[in-house]
Amino acid sequence: MSDALPPPAPAAPGRTDAFALLVADVYEAAGALRRLGERTAATEGLTQARWQVLSAASEQPVTVPQAARRLGVTRQNVQRVANDLVERGHAAFAGNPEHRGSPLLTLTPTGRTALERVTERAAAHHRVLLGTLPEQDVTAARALLRRLLTELDREERAAAE
């Protein structure tokens, strides 16, 4: 017995139904991309969460709250992953001259190498996937998702007011 969802009904959905199906497709794609990310990260002994936190600290050292905001997850989750990265030798905490109670997460040479390798593997996967999709479709899909994110941000701000 398969866990796969049944195919959508063949009838042309209304606008609201089309949006609901788009949301469902985005979640399904996100799940598939997460699974691919986990397999890709595992090649370097990482999880996708470790990969994301390493990436968040790759350009410049960041505090755990800064990384959490950038990744859109809780500070506690990033703290747990950061501690794990430090324990494994992929990252280190350094003093923060702007806030003594919130150290900066930095990559070690081992962490930087692991990040570079897993990022290269991901880029190879992306090239294969993109080889099957017309560039204009990818560009249009990204533009639509960016517009959707703008509207969701606007709604979230309005709800907070």
C-alpha positions in Angstrom: 0.0 0.0 0.0 1.4 3.4 -1.0 1.6 6.5 1.1 1.3 8.6 -2.0 -1.6 11.0 -2.3 -4.2 10.2 -5.0 -3.9 12.2 -8.2 -5.9 15.4 -8.3 -9.4 15.2 -9.8 -9.4 15.8 -13.5 -12.1 18.5 -13.4 -10.9 22.0 -13.8 -10.8 23.5 -10.3 -12.0 27.0 -9.5 -9.6 29.7 -8.5 -9.7 28.8 -4.8 -9.3 25.1 -5.6 -6.4 25.9 -7.9 -4.7 27.8 -5.1 -5.3 25.0 -2.6 -3.7 22.6 -5.1 -0.7 24.9 -5.6 -0.2 25.0 -1.8 -0.4 21.2 -1.7 2.1 21.0 -4.5 4.5 23.4 -2.8 4.4 21.3 0.4 5.0 18.1 -1.6 7.9 19.7 -3.5 9.3 21.0 -0.2 9.1 17.5 1.3 10.9 15.9 -1.8 13.6 18.6 -1.7 14.1 18.1 2.1 14.6 14.3 1.4 17.0 15.1 -1.3 18.8 17.6 1.0 19.1 15.0 3.7 20.6 12.4 1.3 23.0 15.1 0.0 24.0 16.3 3.4 24.5 12.7 4.6 27.3 12.3 2.1 29.4 14.6 4.3 28.2 13.3 7.6 25.7 16.2 8.0 22.0 16.5 8.4 20.1 19.1 6.4 19.7 21.1 9.7 23.5 21.1 10.2 24.0 22.1 6.6 21.6 25.0 6.9 23.2 26.3 10.1 26.7 26.0 8.6 25.4 27.9 5.5 23.9 30.6 7.7 27.3 31.2 9.4 29.4 30.8 6.2 29.7 34.4 5.0 30.3 35.9 8.4 30.0 34.8 12.0 26.4 35.0 13.4 24.7 34.7 16.7 22.3 31.8 17.2 19.3 34.2 17.2 20.5 35.8 13.9 20.9 32.3 12.3 17.4 31.4 13.6 15.8 34.5 12.1 17.6 33.9 8.8 16.5 30.3 8.6 12.9 31.0 9.9 13.2 28.5 12.8 13.4 28.7 16.6 16.4 29.9 18.4 16.3 26.7 20.5 16.5 24.5 17.4 19.5 26.4 16.1 21.1 26.4 19.5 20.8 22.6 19.6 22.2 22.2 16.1 25.0 24.8 16.7 26.1 22.9 19.8 26.1 19.7 17.8 28.3 21.3 15.1 30.7 22.6 17.7 30.9 19.1 19.3 31.6 17.6 15.9 34.4 20.1 15.1 32.5 21.8 12.3 32.0 25.1 14.1 33.1 27.1 17.1 31.7 29.8 19.3 33.7 33.0 19.4 33.3 36.1 21.6 30.9 38.7 20.5 32.1 42.3 21.2 28.6 43.6 20.7 26.9 41.2 23.1 28.9 39.1 25.6 26.0 36.8 26.3 25.4 35.9 22.6 28.6 34.4 21.1 29.2 34.2 17.4 29.1 30.9 15.6 32.0 30.5 13.2 33.0 27.7 10.8 36.1 25.7 11.4 38.2 24.6 8.5 36.6 21.1 8.8 33.1 22.7 8.7 33.9 24.9 5.8 35.2 21.9 3.8 32.1 19.9 4.6 29.9 22.8 3.6 31.8 23.3 0.3 31.5 19.6 -0.5 27.8 19.2 0.3 27.1 22.5 -1.6 28.9 21.2 -4.7 26.9 17.9 -4.5 23.7 19.9 -4.2 24.7 22.1 -7.2 25.2 18.9 -9.3 21.8 17.7 -8.3 20.3 21.0 -9.3 22.0 20.9 -12.7 20.4 17.5 -13.4 17.0 18.7 -12.2 17.2 21.9 -14.2 18.2 20.0 -17.3 14.7 18.6 -17.4 12.9 22.0 -16.9 12.7 24.9 -19.3 14.5 27.9 -17.9 11.5 30.2 -18.5 9.3 27.9 -16.5 11.7 28.0 -13.6 12.0 31.8 -13.8 8.2 32.1 -13.9 7.7 29.7 -11.0 10.2 31.6 -8.9 8.6 34.9 -9.7 5.2 33.6 -8.7 6.5 32.2 -5.4 8.3 35.5 -4.6 5.0 37.3 -5.2 3.2 34.8 -3.0 5.8 35.3 -0.2 5.4 39.1 -0.5 1.6 38.7 0.0 2.1 36.2 2.9 4.5 38.7 4.6 2.0 41.5 4.1 -0.8 39.3 5.6 1.4 38.3 8.6 2.3 41.9 9.3 -1.3 42.9 9.2 -2.3 40.1 11.5 0.4 41.2 14.0 -1.0 44.8 14.1 
